[in-house]
Amino acid sequence: MRPFIALLVLAVWPALLAAQPLNYDIKVEKSTAGGKLKLTVSVQFFPSATDTSRFTLPASINWTNNLYRCFRNFSADGGRYVREDSTHVLVISRGGKPVTLHYDVIQNFSGEQVTVETSCGPILLRDYIHVPGDCLFLTPRHYRSYEVTVRWLNIPEGWTFQNSFSSGQTEQRFHLTTLDWQRSTWVAGDFRILQGEVLGKPVAFALRGKWLFEDETLFELIKKTIATQRSTWDDTDIPFYSVTMIPFVLPQRGHLVGNARTGQCLGFGGHQSFSVYASEDCLLDPLVDLFNHEMTHNWIGGQINTGVPDATASLRWLTEGFTDYYALRSRWQAGFLTTDEFLQKLNREFLAAHYSDPNGEVPNLILERDYFSNERYENVPYRRGCILALYLDTAIRQKTNNSQTLHDFMLDLLDYTHGKHRDLIEHFEFLAETLADYLGAEEAAYLLAENVDAGRRIDPARFRLPEFLRMRADNGVPQLEIVAGREAEFRK
Ligand SMILES: [Zn+2]
């Protein structure tokens, strides 16, 4: 059998490697269900080598649930459409000829108010649309390489247009070997569009609504943030970057179902883009925080694929907490924060807040299981992860005489997952081994068992520090200090 299998693999291999075309035609049409508009989508694809092509509908994104209800009116040309269950659709066909699946995308809430719970589903209103890629592009599961064409038809007159791939164009073509492109954002309507360039690459900002400051002020902050972060990650290859911003209605405490980040603004970072939702009285400072956090997800949670957390495995502490640590350092590096402000935020908003939080030591999997239903857990993974990042950063700096930092560790994770079809939940052993490379096997195992899984706070005495840092313990709460005149060593 063996030579036969080898021959078969050789014969099939080029087909697996070859780019597989996917053509989406999307029509904007009036609707009586949900919002004011609906999107009529046709996707043409090449069927699977078996007779069954399978599609998975999204279930939830952040606080937005039941997203499969946004998909209606399925049919197929060149094959037979079968609804397997609420989140799976099959198309059964014969032969290798292209097949087309048709479906409508509708808004899954009535009224016009964008809230925390409706933010991440399709928003399809009279004046604009705002749709995450996951809720727009159903994609055959057998595809491994995506040669995508998207054509928008029937767009209302005067509408502007932007997404994670371009601004102002109603046709996009791109080729990617991972499904990253589904984590994109697509907007059109009465958006104001600002265009610019950072380190030689185009960036665009699409926003609507009235704000307390000029559009240009926000765009300058965005460009500064992009420039700082791309320098940190030495990543100037990103061909285009989109930022979008729309007004939303703040949740009223007590009326919120489940748990949500209840600040004046909310963000969602994705492929070559992030989206911002903010209340119209939102101040600049929380927006600068948010821009830095969401953009960091381009790498942490994006290129560094941390997997999808569930009740049995969760790297939320890494995805959110390490992102917060990077975002805080990035604001310091960009000059949005002075050294004193940087230390104050780290000491108060992370260390002091976490060490006095009655829920600060909830075990990792209980935290994950109840994260979206228990609002007292809202900040725990962010703070816990940020402190773990600080611990790792200072330990690596101490051990290597500041020639290496947390960033070297993160680049190892990035190399392992970026464009490789694998994530760190599924390959947790790589994360554990890499941690052991930097900390030593015993310390890495202790950290993962005690401070990650069991959720225990790190004893302030255990922080290992390079000589330009000091750690005070204030009633058991670690507080970081930088030796005067040596800020530059920690800023790098
Ligand atoms: Zn985040």
Residues whose N, C-alpha, C, O or C-beta is under 5 A from the ligand:
A	BS01	ZN	E320
